[in-house]
Amino acid sequence: VIVNTAAPHEPPTYKRIPYRPPESLTGKPNDVSGWDYRLHGEDWQKLGHCGGANQSPVDLPRYVDVQGQTKSLLWFDYYTDPDLKPSKVASLVNDGHGLRYDVQRSGLDLGFVKIGLREYSASEYVFHAPSEHSLDGAVFPLELQTYHWPKEGDGGVAVAVFFREGPSNAFLAALRASMNGSAPVWSTVDGSSSGSILGRFPAAFNLEAVIPRGDAAKER
């Protein structure tokens, strides 16, 4: 990366900054603990805890035999927090691995998923473009991963939704409008950056709109 290091109103002075992959969560460029998707996860074994046989990224099968019991096994109940105010400002952070929103830190309730009789509250979501995972070998232009945790006890639930190009999605459109059409950008110079999600765009806080419903799964 080549950047201009000169002060304002001075002749440009260019300096070459070597690329360093971002660390987890902080997004800080780091040659040792940083990682990226350039080799689609093939080099993650160097991180020690990422060498498992079922380690991400995962190629998911298109069809899974659950004997027709999908609805009784997994139930979605996402919604806009009834206490959301137009003055609310939340952040979508680009940490170099994706666009990340921390639901719990924002103090909002975006709903939950239910498996059997147990509820798991949405705690965080992350956008990946292109998708981190694949479906029968197919990579999608966008993937949304939402992480959920129970109020008590152990265990968590991660839900991934793939997007195709198609009719506009209300959730994505509201996020785009809230950030004036541009997402925050990570750089090897400055690291993470963030954009604001404004409460006056309530659809930007409603994950219900991303749940596929038949042909509606083909969204952008």
Backbone as CSV, one residue per row, in Angstrom:
resi,resn,N_x,N_y,N_z,CA_x,CA_y,CA_z,C_x,C_y,C_z
1,VAL,0.846,-1.179,0.000,0.000,0.000,0.000,0.887,1.236,0.000
2,ILE,0.590,2.205,-0.856,1.353,3.447,-0.929,0.479,4.579,-0.403
3,VAL,0.984,5.321,0.598,0.217,6.402,1.207,1.018,7.689,1.183
4,ASN,0.290,8.799,1.240,0.899,10.118,1.302,1.075,10.498,2.768
5,THR,2.304,10.672,3.225,2.577,10.986,4.631,2.836,12.469,4.863
6,ALA,2.695,13.295,3.847,2.962,14.726,4.001,1.842,15.413,4.771
7,ALA,2.191,16.485,5.469,1.204,17.288,6.182,0.356,18.060,5.172
8,PRO,-0.835,18.520,5.576,-1.673,19.307,4.665,-0.919,20.518,4.113
9,HIS,-1.162,20.833,2.869,-0.575,21.990,2.183,0.918,21.819,1.910
10,GLU,1.472,20.617,2.124,2.865,20.344,1.780,2.914,19.443,0.557
11,PRO,4.035,19.484,-0.181,4.164,18.588,-1.337,4.013,17.133,-0.892
12,PRO,3.377,16.310,-1.683,3.150,14.913,-1.288,4.450,14.141,-1.087
13,THR,4.471,13.338,-0.052,5.584,12.442,0.232,5.007,11.040,0.365
14,TYR,5.361,10.187,-0.554,4.752,8.867,-0.584,5.631,7.832,0.112
15,LYS,4.963,6.939,0.838,5.656,5.887,1.574,4.931,4.561,1.346
16,ARG,5.708,3.528,1.138,5.128,2.204,0.927,4.908,1.519,2.284
17,ILE,3.666,1.119,2.555,3.319,0.436,3.793,3.054,-1.035,3.472
18,PRO,3.815,-1.962,4.042,3.593,-3.382,3.742,2.250,-3.866,4.271
19,TYR,1.632,-4.776,3.544,0.355,-5.347,3.975,0.570,-6.266,5.168
20,ARG,-0.255,-6.114,6.188,-0.261,-7.008,7.345,-1.710,-7.390,7.627
21,PRO,-2.011,-8.669,7.760,-3.400,-9.092,7.964,-3.936,-8.649,9.322
22,PRO,-5.239,-8.490,9.450,-5.839,-8.001,10.694,-5.970,-9.075,11.769
23,GLU,-5.860,-8.639,13.034,-6.107,-9.513,14.172,-7.609,-9.726,14.346
24,SER,-7.968,-10.762,15.075,-9.368,-10.993,15.409,-9.891,-9.877,16.305
25,LEU,-11.117,-9.461,16.052,-11.862,-8.478,16.845,-11.286,-7.070,16.772
26,THR,-10.000,-6.886,17.093,-9.443,-5.531,17.102,-9.223,-4.995,15.700
27,GLY,-8.923,-5.890,14.739,-8.634,-5.453,13.382,-7.254,-4.851,13.222
28,LYS,-6.424,-4.909,14.264,-5.087,-4.326,14.205,-4.210,-5.121,13.245
29,PRO,-3.543,-4.456,12.285,-2.648,-5.166,11.371,-1.508,-5.829,12.140
30,ASN,-1.290,-7.135,11.900,-0.278,-7.867,12.651,0.215,-9.055,11.834
31,ASP,1.534,-9.116,11.603,2.112,-10.199,10.809,2.045,-11.549,11.516
32,VAL,2.016,-11.552,12.843,2.088,-12.798,13.607,0.707,-13.383,13.883
33,SER,-0.163,-12.598,14.508,-1.473,-13.113,14.915,-2.599,-12.721,13.962
34,GLY,-2.300,-11.949,12.938,-3.322,-11.567,11.976,-3.624,-12.689,10.993
35,TRP,-4.775,-12.614,10.356,-5.176,-13.614,9.373,-6.172,-12.996,8.398
36,ASP,-6.347,-13.646,7.258,-7.286,-13.134,6.264,-7.845,-14.287,5.442
37,TYR,-8.569,-13.925,4.381,-9.258,-14.930,3.569,-8.604,-15.141,2.203
38,ARG,-7.396,-14.642,2.022,-6.791,-14.712,0.693,-6.640,-16.149,0.197
39,LEU,-6.362,-17.094,1.116,-6.226,-18.508,0.740,-7.441,-19.321,1.190
40,HIS,-8.533,-18.623,1.484,-9.801,-19.256,1.876,-9.618,-20.220,3.047
41,GLY,-8.805,-19.825,4.018,-8.653,-20.596,5.247,-7.584,-21.667,5.228
42,GLU,-6.928,-21.878,4.078,-5.944,-22.950,3.994,-4.703,-22.684,4.843
43,ASP,-4.451,-21.435,5.195,-3.269,-21.100,5.994,-3.612,-20.824,7.458
44,TRP,-4.820,-21.117,7.896,-5.217,-20.805,9.269,-4.640,-21.780,10.289
45,GLN,-4.100,-22.934,9.827,-3.532,-23.900,10.762,-2.404,-23.302,11.589
46,LYS,-1.756,-22.276,11.058,-0.649,-21.648,11.786,-1.127,-20.976,13.066
47,LEU,-2.432,-20.733,13.167,-2.976,-20.078,14.356,-3.224,-21.062,15.498
48,GLY,-2.963,-22.346,15.279,-3.057,-23.336,16.339,-4.458,-23.859,16.552
49,HIS,-5.380,-23.001,17.001,-6.737,-23.439,17.321,-7.627,-23.513,16.090
50,CYS,-7.060,-23.290,14.909,-7.874,-23.285,13.686,-7.503,-24.422,12.743
51,GLY,-6.993,-25.517,13.287,-6.555,-26.614,12.437,-7.479,-27.810,12.427
52,GLY,-8.680,-27.701,12.984,-9.604,-28.826,13.062,-10.177,-29.220,11.712
53,ALA,-10.655,-30.472,11.637,-11.193,-30.979,10.375,-12.456,-30.244,9.957
54,ASN,-13.235,-29.752,10.920,-14.486,-29.053,10.620,-14.362,-27.552,10.818
55,GLN,-13.140,-27.050,10.760,-12.887,-25.629,10.945,-13.432,-24.821,9.768
56,SER,-13.925,-23.622,10.051,-14.359,-22.722,8.987,-13.167,-22.404,8.084
57,PRO,-13.417,-22.121,6.807,-14.733,-22.116,6.153,-15.220,-23.528,5.819
58,VAL,-16.543,-23.694,5.847,-17.163,-25.001,5.659,-17.979,-25.005,4.368
59,ASP,-17.869,-26.098,3.612,-18.723,-26.283,2.439,-19.949,-27.067,2.893
60,LEU,-21.090,-26.394,2.952,-22.312,-26.983,3.498,-23.067,-27.776,2.433
61,PRO,-23.664,-28.916,2.797,-24.507,-29.645,1.843,-25.822,-28.903,1.636
62,ARG,-26.351,-28.976,0.431,-27.600,-28.270,0.131,-28.783,-28.878,0.883
63,TYR,-28.794,-30.177,1.033,-29.923,-30.836,1.684,-29.441,-31.612,2.904
64,VAL,-30.147,-31.440,4.020,-29.844,-32.157,5.255,-31.108,-32.881,5.697
65,ASP,-30.995,-34.168,5.974,-32.158,-34.968,6.351,-32.481,-34.767,7.824
66,VAL,-33.531,-33.981,8.107,-34.000,-33.808,9.486,-35.413,-34.372,9.621
67,GLN,-35.781,-35.255,8.659,-37.055,-35.968,8.708,-38.257,-35.028,8.812
68,GLY,-38.177,-33.902,8.086,-39.309,-32.990,8.023,-39.592,-32.228,9.294
69,GLN,-38.631,-32.184,10.218,-38.878,-31.572,11.519,-38.192,-30.219,11.685
70,THR,-37.845,-29.556,10.586,-37.107,-28.297,10.681,-37.827,-27.273,11.546
71,LYS,-39.130,-27.107,11.355,-39.862,-26.070,12.086,-39.882,-26.342,13.582
72,SER,-39.971,-27.617,13.982,-39.999,-27.930,15.410,-38.612,-27.870,16.024
73,LEU,-37.566,-27.996,15.191,-36.203,-27.949,15.701,-35.702,-26.521,15.853
74,LEU,-35.995,-25.676,14.876,-35.441,-24.319,14.847,-36.544,-23.305,14.565
75,TRP,-36.657,-22.311,15.441,-37.694,-21.284,15.313,-37.044,-19.909,15.410
76,PHE,-37.365,-19.020,14.457,-36.819,-17.663,14.456,-37.845,-16.679,15.004
77,ASP,-37.396,-15.807,15.881,-38.264,-14.730,16.369,-37.420,-13.460,16.504
78,TYR,-37.142,-12.850,15.342,-36.412,-11.585,15.303,-37.409,-10.436,15.230
79,TYR,-37.018,-9.272,15.726,-37.904,-8.110,15.703,-37.094,-6.851,16.010
80,THR,-37.703,-5.696,15.778,-37.103,-4.423,16.173,-37.411,-4.172,17.641
81,ASP,-36.407,-3.817,18.407,-36.596,-3.548,19.833,-37.680,-2.483,20.013
82,PRO,-38.743,-2.766,20.769,-39.800,-1.766,20.968,-39.309,-0.511,21.675
83,ASP,-38.156,-0.580,22.324,-37.599,0.591,23.009,-36.621,1.381,22.135
84,LEU,-36.486,0.992,20.856,-35.582,1.713,19.960,-36.048,3.150,19.769
85,LYS,-35.151,4.114,19.965,-35.450,5.535,19.792,-34.783,6.053,18.513
86,PRO,-35.406,7.041,17.849,-34.787,7.628,16.657,-33.402,8.201,16.929
87,SER,-33.124,8.578,18.165,-31.832,9.171,18.515,-30.734,8.129,18.736
88,LYS,-31.097,6.842,18.721,-30.123,5.783,18.967,-29.070,5.749,17.871
89,VAL,-27.797,5.587,18.266,-26.696,5.444,17.313,-25.909,4.190,17.685
90,ALA,-25.882,3.214,16.798,-25.097,1.998,16.979,-23.988,1.985,15.932
91,SER,-23.052,1.059,16.070,-21.896,1.033,15.170,-21.785,-0.294,14.434
92,LEU,-21.422,-0.196,13.164,-21.059,-1.350,12.358,-19.567,-1.207,12.076
93,VAL,-18.762,-2.143,12.581,-17.305,-2.022,12.541,-16.715,-2.959,11.499
94,ASN,-15.840,-2.429,10.661,-15.080,-3.251,9.729,-13.745,-3.570,10.387
95,ASP,-13.590,-4.822,10.851,-12.360,-5.220,11.537,-11.392,-5.939,10.612
96,GLY,-11.639,-5.863,9.312,-10.763,-6.504,8.343,-11.192,-7.909,7.977
97,HIS,-12.102,-8.486,8.760,-12.621,-9.821,8.484,-14.087,-9.782,8.083
98,GLY,-14.752,-8.699,8.400,-16.162,-8.544,8.075,-16.711,-7.294,8.725
99,LEU,-17.983,-7.023,8.480,-18.671,-5.904,9.123,-19.401,-6.455,10.337
100,ARG,-19.027,-5.999,11.525,-19.470,-6.620,12.767,-20.335,-5.661,13.591
101,TYR,-21.471,-6.187,14.071,-22.360,-5.420,14.946,-22.545,-6.190,16.245
102,ASP,-22.222,-5.554,17.371,-22.363,-6.175,18.686,-23.716,-5.782,19.274
103,VAL,-24.674,-6.706,19.237,-26.028,-6.422,19.704,-26.037,-6.131,21.195
104,GLN,-25.360,-6.957,21.980,-25.379,-6.801,23.431,-24.777,-5.472,23.860
105,ARG,-23.676,-5.081,23.236,-23.037,-3.817,23.611,-23.911,-2.627,23.246
106,SER,-24.731,-2.782,22.217,-25.605,-1.679,21.807,-26.770,-1.491,22.775
107,GLY,-27.032,-2.509,23.605,-28.127,-2.415,24.565,-29.500,-2.659,23.977
108,LEU,-29.564,-3.207,22.759,-30.851,-3.446,22.106,-31.184,-4.934,22.079
109,ASP,-32.459,-5.220,21.988,-32.959,-6.586,21.883,-33.430,-6.797,20.452
110,LEU,-32.741,-7.667,19.701,-33.113,-7.918,18.311,-33.818,-9.255,18.134
111,GLY,-34.112,-9.943,19.248,-34.848,-11.190,19.144,-33.999,-12.407,19.450
112,PHE,-34.485,-13.571,19.026,-33.830,-14.817,19.408,-34.175,-15.929,18.422
113,VAL,-33.451,-17.029,18.535,-33.834,-18.270,17.873,-34.154,-19.274,18.970
114,LYS,-34.976,-20.239,18.628,-35.400,-21.232,19.605,-35.165,-22.625,19.038
115,ILE,-34.480,-23.454,19.803,-34.270,-24.850,19.433,-34.942,-25.702,20.497
116,GLY,-35.964,-26.424,20.098,-36.750,-27.138,21.088,-37.448,-26.134,21.985
117,LEU,-37.170,-26.193,23.275,-37.768,-25.264,24.229,-36.774,-24.218,24.712
118,ARG,-35.577,-24.205,24.153,-34.536,-23.304,24.647,-34.344,-22.114,23.714
119,GLU,-34.302,-20.910,24.294,-34.126,-19.686,23.522,-32.669,-19.221,23.570
120,TYR,-32.201,-18.700,22.429,-30.851,-18.163,22.303,-30.963,-16.743,21.751
121,SER,-30.566,-15.764,22.531,-30.712,-14.355,22.140,-29.631,-13.937,21.150
122,ALA,-30.021,-13.150,20.150,-29.051,-12.615,19.191,-28.071,-11.707,19.923
123,SER,-26.771,-11.971,19.765,-25.760,-11.201,20.488,-24.805,-10.463,19.566
124,GLU,-24.717,-10.897,18.313,-23.763,-10.285,17.383,-24.075,-10.771,15.976
125,TYR,-23.817,-9.930,14.981,-23.870,-10.420,13.608,-22.702,-9.861,12.816
126,VAL,-22.319,-10.605,11.768,-21.155,-10.257,10.954,-21.492,-10.484,9.484
127,PHE,-21.179,-9.494,8.642,-21.293,-9.638,7.197,-19.943,-10.059,6.620
128,HIS,-19.983,-10.986,5.661,-18.790,-11.364,4.903,-19.107,-11.229,3.417
129,ALA,-18.230,-10.557,2.677,-18.412,-10.408,1.234,-17.072,-10.645,0.532
130,PRO,-16.955,-11.717,-0.264,-17.966,-12.739,-0.519,-18.171,-13.627,0.709
131,SER,-19.042,-14.617,0.580,-19.381,-15.471,1.720,-18.157,-16.208,2.246
132,GLU,-18.123,-16.404,3.561,-17.045,-17.185,4.175,-17.237,-18.670,3.879
133,HIS,-18.465,-19.136,4.024,-18.783,-20.538,3.764,-19.322,-20.686,2.343
134,SER,-19.515,-21.929,1.926,-20.057,-22.195,0.593,-21.156,-23.248,0.705
135,LEU,-21.945,-23.371,-0.341,-23.066,-24.312,-0.375,-22.904,-25.205,-1.592
136,ASP,-22.586,-26.476,-1.352,-22.290,-27.406,-2.447,-21.258,-26.816,-3.401
137,GLY,-20.247,-26.160,-2.842,-19.165,-25.596,-3.634,-19.418,-24.200,-4.166
138,ALA,-20.641,-23.699,-4.030,-20.985,-22.370,-4.552,-20.696,-21.292,-3.514
139,VAL,-19.986,-20.242,-3.937,-19.695,-19.088,-3.083,-20.666,-17.970,-3.444
140,PHE,-21.213,-17.301,-2.432,-22.220,-16.266,-2.640,-21.618,-14.869,-2.452
141,PRO,-22.234,-13.838,-3.053,-21.672,-12.482,-2.941,-21.712,-11.921,-1.531
142,LEU,-22.607,-12.445,-0.674,-22.726,-11.909,0.684,-23.241,-12.994,1.617
143,GLU,-22.730,-12.973,2.842,-23.190,-13.898,3.885,-23.361,-13.121,5.183
144,LEU,-24.454,-13.383,5.875,-24.685,-12.790,7.189,-24.661,-13.903,8.229
145,GLN,-23.756,-13.782,9.193,-23.666,-14.748,10.287,-24.171,-14.075,11.559
146,THR,-25.157,-14.681,12.206,-25.702,-14.151,13.454,-25.427,-15.149,14.570
147,TYR,-24.870,-14.639,15.669,-24.493,-15.489,16.795,-25.461,-15.272,17.955
148,HIS,-25.839,-16.363,18.600,-26.848,-16.336,19.662,-26.339,-17.085,20.889
149,TRP,-26.741,-16.577,22.073,-26.348,-17.225,23.323,-27.546,-17.293,24.259
150,PRO,-27.624,-18.362,25.075,-28.733,-18.482,26.024,-28.529,-17.545,27.207
151,LYS,-29.606,-17.176,27.861,-29.491,-16.325,29.041,-28.825,-17.072,30.190
152,GLU,-29.002,-18.382,30.218,-28.380,-19.214,31.242,-27.828,-20.477,30.596
153,GLY,-26.717,-20.975,31.137,-26.155,-22.214,30.629,-25.152,-22.002,29.516
154,ASP,-24.647,-23.111,28.999,-23.610,-23.082,27.974,-24.205,-23.316,26.589
155,GLY,-23.332,-23.191,25.603,-23.728,-23.471,24.234,-24.208,-22.236,23.508
156,GLY,-24.000,-22.219,22.207,-24.434,-21.102,21.385,-24.945,-21.606,20.055
157,VAL,-25.580,-20.725,19.304,-26.132,-21.062,17.994,-25.680,-20.008,16.992
158,ALA,-25.076,-20.460,15.898,-24.687,-19.562,14.813,-25.573,-19.847,13.607
159,VAL,-26.143,-18.805,13.029,-27.016,-18.930,11.863,-26.387,-18.154,10.710
160,ALA,-26.197,-18.824,9.575,-25.628,-18.174,8.397,-26.690,-18.074,7.308
161,VAL,-26.800,-16.905,6.698,-27.737,-16.671,5.599,-26.950,-16.192,4.391
162,PHE,-27.112,-16.876,3.262,-26.457,-16.479,2.018,-27.377,-15.556,1.222
163,PHE,-26.778,-14.602,0.515,-27.534,-13.676,-0.329,-27.128,-13.850,-1.787
164,ARG,-28.127,-13.774,-2.669,-27.904,-13.682,-4.107,-28.356,-12.308,-4.570
165,GLU,-27.912,-11.913,-5.747,-28.393,-10.658,-6.313,-29.856,-10.824,-6.715
166,GLY,-30.655,-9.807,-6.432,-32.073,-9.876,-6.734,-32.784,-8.658,-6.192
167,PRO,-34.089,-8.754,-5.930,-34.853,-7.624,-5.382,-34.245,-7.131,-4.077
168,SER,-34.362,-5.843,-3.835,-33.742,-5.228,-2.663,-34.283,-5.810,-1.364
169,ASN,-33.396,-6.014,-0.400,-33.757,-6.507,0.925,-33.936,-5.329,1.869
170,ALA,-35.027,-5.311,2.630,-35.352,-4.161,3.482,-34.279,-3.896,4.535
171,PHE,-33.720,-4.946,5.109,-32.688,-4.796,6.134,-31.419,-4.179,5.545
172,LEU,-30.953,-4.726,4.417,-29.747,-4.201,3.779,-29.961,-2.777,3.278
173,ALA,-31.136,-2.510,2.725,-31.419,-1.171,2.203,-31.400,-0.135,3.318
174,ALA,-31.941,-0.493,4.497,-31.957,0.443,5.622,-30.550,0.689,6.160
175,LEU,-29.725,-0.358,6.229,-28.335,-0.182,6.646,-27.604,0.754,5.685
176,ARG,-27.808,0.533,4.409,-27.150,1.354,3.391,-27.574,2.820,3.518
177,ALA,-28.872,3.052,3.706,-29.371,4.422,3.834,-28.819,5.087,5.092
178,SER,-28.732,4.328,6.181,-28.240,4.887,7.438,-26.795,5.343,7.328
179,MET,-26.002,4.636,6.505,-24.587,4.979,6.353,-24.311,5.741,5.064
180,ASN,-25.350,6.377,4.538,-25.217,7.217,3.342,-24.612,6.474,2.158
181,GLY,-24.942,5.198,2.047,-24.553,4.439,0.871,-23.162,3.867,0.866
182,SER,-22.385,4.052,1.927,-21.016,3.532,1.937,-20.721,2.818,3.250
183,ALA,-20.081,1.661,3.158,-19.729,0.883,4.341,-18.343,1.293,4.835
184,PRO,-18.051,1.109,6.136,-16.715,1.411,6.655,-15.669,0.502,6.015
185,VAL,-14.452,1.014,5.879,-13.380,0.302,5.171,-12.198,0.062,6.101
186,TRP,-11.708,-1.176,6.133,-10.492,-1.497,6.883,-9.283,-1.199,6.015
187,SER,-8.189,-0.767,6.628,-6.962,-0.542,5.870,-5.765,-1.039,6.655
188,THR,-4.706,-1.428,5.946,-3.492,-1.901,6.595,-2.738,-0.766,7.272
189,VAL,-3.163,0.468,7.039,-2.542,1.631,7.680,-3.270,1.978,8.974
190,ASP,-4.580,2.163,8.883,-5.360,2.623,10.037,-6.084,1.509,10.784
191,GLY,-6.173,0.320,10.200,-6.885,-0.775,10.851,-8.388,-0.624,10.723
192,SER,-9.114,-0.872,11.824,-10.577,-0.871,11.804,-11.165,0.518,11.584
193,SER,-12.372,0.539,11.048,-13.154,1.771,10.956,-14.610,1.403,11.189
194,SER,-15.442,2.396,11.454,-16.838,2.105,11.778,-17.785,3.070,11.089
195,GLY,-19.028,2.629,10.946,-20.093,3.455,10.409,-21.255,3.464,11.381
196,SER,-22.111,4.458,11.291,-23.211,4.619,12.241,-24.514,4.035,11.703
197,ILE,-25.214,3.291,12.572,-26.552,2.803,12.275,-27.505,3.619,13.135
198,LEU,-28.379,4.364,12.507,-29.210,5.336,13.206,-30.594,4.783,13.519
199,GLY,-31.088,5.114,14.706,-32.388,4.641,15.146,-33.544,5.124,14.294
200,ARG,-33.342,6.187,13.532,-34.430,6.668,12.679,-34.606,5.788,11.434
201,PHE,-33.775,4.738,11.341,-33.942,3.715,10.307,-34.255,2.392,11.004
202,PRO,-35.463,2.228,11.544,-35.776,1.038,12.354,-35.604,-0.277,11.612
203,ALA,-35.790,-0.280,10.297,-35.627,-1.520,9.534,-34.193,-2.029,9.586
204,ALA,-33.238,-1.140,9.904,-31.838,-1.543,10.011,-31.569,-2.318,11.294
205,PHE,-32.578,-2.438,12.149,-32.440,-3.173,13.406,-33.371,-4.390,13.450
206,ASN,-33.875,-4.800,12.294,-34.832,-5.912,12.256,-34.291,-7.052,11.395
207,LEU,-33.727,-8.065,12.051,-33.148,-9.207,11.349,-34.195,-10.108,10.705
208,GLU,-35.460,-9.905,11.037,-36.528,-10.729,10.465,-36.506,-10.680,8.939
209,ALA,-36.100,-9.534,8.394,-36.133,-9.353,6.941,-35.092,-10.189,6.206
210,VAL,-34.112,-10.754,6.914,-33.080,-11.532,6.225,-33.398,-13.025,6.197
211,ILE,-34.441,-13.454,6.893,-34.774,-14.876,6.916,-35.401,-15.276,5.587
212,PRO,-34.807,-16.229,4.869,-35.333,-16.622,3.555,-36.753,-17.170,3.646
213,ARG,-37.571,-16.781,2.678,-38.947,-17.279,2.605,-39.228,-17.666,1.159
214,GLY,-38.909,-18.900,0.808,-39.134,-19.358,-0.558,-38.269,-18.587,-1.535
215,ASP,-38.894,-18.040,-2.590,-38.158,-17.306,-3.611,-37.575,-16.015,-3.076
216,ALA,-38.046,-15.569,-1.893,-37.520,-14.335,-1.311,-36.079,-14.496,-0.870
217,ALA,-35.560,-15.738,-0.887,-34.163,-15.955,-0.503,-33.219,-15.311,-1.501
218,LYS,-33.703,-15.023,-2.715,-32.848,-14.410,-3.730,-32.905,-12.897,-3.573
219,GLU,-32.130,-12.393,-2.599,-32.173,-10.974,-2.278,-30.783,-10.378,-2.345
220,ARG,-30.734,-9.060,-2.306,-29.432,-8.403,-2.357,-29.367,-7.368,-1.261
